[in-house]
Amino acid sequence: MYRDIVDFALTTPGWLHTLAEIGTDAGLFVFAALFVVCWWRARQAPARDLALAIAGPAGVVGAYVVSEGVKVLVREDRPCRGGIATIAACPPSTDWSFPSNHTVIAAGAAGTLILAWRALAWVVLPLAAVMGFSRVFVGVHYPHDVAGGFLLGLVLAPLFALLLVGAVTPAVRLARSRLSPR
């Protein structure tokens, strides 16, 4: 399946190659902007809602750290190291393939944003899926790297965020009590 996707990708127009290469990183900025909007939206909401908006990015970081650990344990070579022509340059030999960190971050961001603002699900889940697919399309990951990364991010980031909410909610209440006019 990897070869079929990469071979197809090479037949597509150059503008699509550029879009696929820049799109994954640009998508991460879209998620960052959505976190800011989510925080802004929750700033006057109940303390737990704001705590979820604050804990979401920390949950994504937690999922990323776990994915880095999995990469070191699994040590799967990138598919682009086999002399296959790809759109993107192959990462260095010390940068392992499984799981796709870009996908972990994207799916983790989607999952934690959905926790804080359910109405975003129709936007963030497809965006995370397209970002993951782009990693195969440009040739730097196998499909199972992306599937594993999606699962890790979508499960772990919201879990970590929910674990943090218990600590963040009282901090939000305290900050609000100190900042509110008397």
Wavefront OBJ file of the C-alpha trace (Angstrom):
o trace
v 0.000 0.000 0.000
v 2.887 2.370 0.804
v 4.377 1.942 -2.673
v 0.997 2.472 -4.338
v 0.459 5.751 -2.471
v 3.990 7.033 -3.063
v 3.958 6.049 -6.734
v 0.615 7.823 -7.169
v 1.917 10.880 -5.292
v 4.820 11.214 -7.712
v 2.363 11.507 -10.630
v 0.470 14.431 -9.068
v 1.187 18.101 -9.853
v 4.049 19.923 -8.163
v 1.726 22.314 -6.334
v 0.165 19.304 -4.577
v 3.623 18.090 -3.544
v 4.318 21.491 -2.002
v 0.918 21.567 -0.318
v 1.456 18.071 1.132
v 4.938 18.918 2.416
v 4.002 22.238 4.010
v 0.472 21.180 4.917
v 1.400 18.901 7.794
v 3.382 21.577 9.582
v 0.837 24.272 8.690
v -1.880 22.045 10.111
v -0.054 22.024 13.439
v -0.275 25.831 13.439
v -4.006 25.554 12.721
v -4.344 23.326 15.782
v -2.339 25.807 17.867
v -4.645 28.614 16.726
v -7.689 26.500 17.581
v -6.283 25.962 21.091
v -6.000 29.743 21.501
v -9.587 30.212 20.275
v -10.735 27.408 22.584
v -9.025 29.056 25.543
v -10.501 32.443 24.612
v -13.955 30.911 24.338
v -13.620 29.148 27.722
v -12.129 32.068 29.659
v -15.566 33.066 31.081
v -16.922 29.498 31.227
v -16.950 27.286 34.341
v -13.486 26.582 35.800
v -13.411 22.976 34.562
v -14.076 24.086 30.967
v -11.169 26.522 31.091
v -9.024 23.861 32.759
v -9.753 21.512 29.837
v -8.730 24.221 27.365
v -5.490 24.727 29.289
v -4.752 21.026 29.834
v -5.308 20.070 26.177
v -1.908 21.182 24.872
v -0.192 19.556 27.868
v -1.979 16.315 27.014
v -0.648 16.557 23.457
v 2.877 17.037 24.801
v 2.427 13.960 26.990
v 1.308 11.869 24.018
v 4.272 13.151 21.989
v 6.712 12.144 24.752
v 5.222 8.636 24.823
v 5.481 8.407 21.016
v 9.153 9.365 21.183
v 9.680 6.548 23.678
v 7.889 4.096 21.402
v 10.069 5.222 18.461
v 13.224 4.471 20.435
v 11.917 1.059 21.498
v 10.611 -0.014 18.065
v 13.392 1.558 15.948
v 11.638 0.997 12.625
v 13.532 2.335 9.604
v 11.789 4.931 7.464
v 10.374 3.515 4.237
v 12.118 6.216 2.203
v 15.537 4.790 3.114
v 15.101 1.913 0.685
v 16.055 3.945 -2.381
v 12.441 4.717 -3.206
v 11.741 8.042 -4.936
v 9.587 10.225 -2.674
v 8.292 13.778 -2.615
v 9.969 14.726 0.677
v 13.602 14.283 1.592
v 14.104 11.304 3.855
v 14.766 12.254 7.501
v 18.145 11.322 9.062
v 18.858 7.690 9.906
v 18.450 8.387 13.631
v 14.842 9.542 13.090
v 12.703 6.418 13.329
v 9.413 5.797 11.563
v 6.934 4.216 14.010
v 4.804 5.962 15.154
v 4.386 9.140 13.127
v 4.933 12.000 15.586
v 3.156 14.484 13.303
v 0.109 12.226 13.400
v 0.334 11.743 17.180
v 0.344 15.515 17.636
v -2.470 16.107 15.131
v -4.730 13.359 16.486
v -3.890 14.345 20.067
v -4.774 17.956 19.339
v -8.016 16.849 17.706
v -8.922 14.641 20.663
v -8.215 17.257 23.306
v -9.959 20.003 21.344
v -13.037 17.784 21.096
v -12.965 17.331 24.884
v -12.979 21.098 25.350
v -15.247 22.027 22.417
v -17.224 19.118 20.941
v -18.554 21.153 18.014
v -15.044 21.177 16.496
v -15.056 17.411 15.894
v -16.241 17.741 12.291
v -13.236 19.990 11.533
v -10.397 18.611 13.641
v -10.781 14.872 13.034
v -10.669 15.145 9.220
v -7.807 17.660 9.486
v -5.808 15.225 11.640
v -6.557 12.360 9.227
v -5.439 14.392 6.191
v -2.294 15.482 8.017
v -1.512 11.854 8.829
v -2.154 10.712 5.264
v 0.167 13.427 3.978
v 3.050 11.740 5.833
v 2.553 8.618 3.696
v 1.856 10.687 0.567
v 5.209 12.500 0.806
v 6.912 9.160 1.475
v 8.309 9.477 5.007
v 5.971 7.026 6.817
v 4.293 3.685 6.281
v 0.489 3.622 6.628
v 0.802 1.665 9.900
v 3.049 4.432 11.312
v 0.213 6.872 10.728
v -2.495 4.514 12.035
v -0.462 3.837 15.187
v 0.260 7.540 15.641
v -3.416 8.421 15.187
v -4.458 5.871 17.796
v -1.757 6.936 20.273
v -2.579 10.611 19.946
v -6.354 10.227 19.982
v -6.284 8.052 23.117
v -3.351 9.354 25.150
v -3.609 13.133 24.742
v -7.228 13.363 25.979
v -6.417 10.881 28.766
v -3.465 12.982 29.920
v -5.545 16.164 29.653
v -8.313 14.630 31.771
v -5.761 13.555 34.372
v -4.469 17.143 34.534
v -7.909 18.748 34.818
v -8.137 17.742 38.474
v -5.050 19.807 39.250
v -5.726 22.671 36.843
v -9.351 23.335 37.853
v -8.528 24.466 41.426
v -5.701 26.619 40.031
v -8.190 28.283 37.645
v -10.593 28.911 40.531
v -7.798 30.380 42.645
v -6.559 32.620 39.827
v -10.077 33.820 39.133
v -10.715 34.611 42.800
v -7.518 36.651 42.995
v -8.121 38.467 39.715
v -11.809 39.229 40.167
v -12.756 42.693 41.416
v -13.994 42.758 44.967
l 1 2 3 4 5 6 7 8 9 10 11 12 13 14 15 16 17 18 19 20 21 22 23 24 25 26 27 28 29 30 31 32 33 34 35 36 37 38 39 40 41 42 43 44 45 46 47 48 49 50 51 52 53 54 55 56 57 58 59 60 61 62 63 64 65 66 67 68 69 70 71 72 73 74 75 76 77 78 79 80 81 82 83 84 85 86 87 88 89 90 91 92 93 94 95 96 97 98 99 100 101 102 103 104 105 106 107 108 109 110 111 112 113 114 115 116 117 118 119 120 121 122 123 124 125 126 127 128 129 130 131 132 133 134 135 136 137 138 139 140 141 142 143 144 145 146 147 148 149 150 151 152 153 154 155 156 157 158 159 160 161 162 163 164 165 166 167 168 169 170 171 172 173 174 175 176 177 178 179 180 181 182
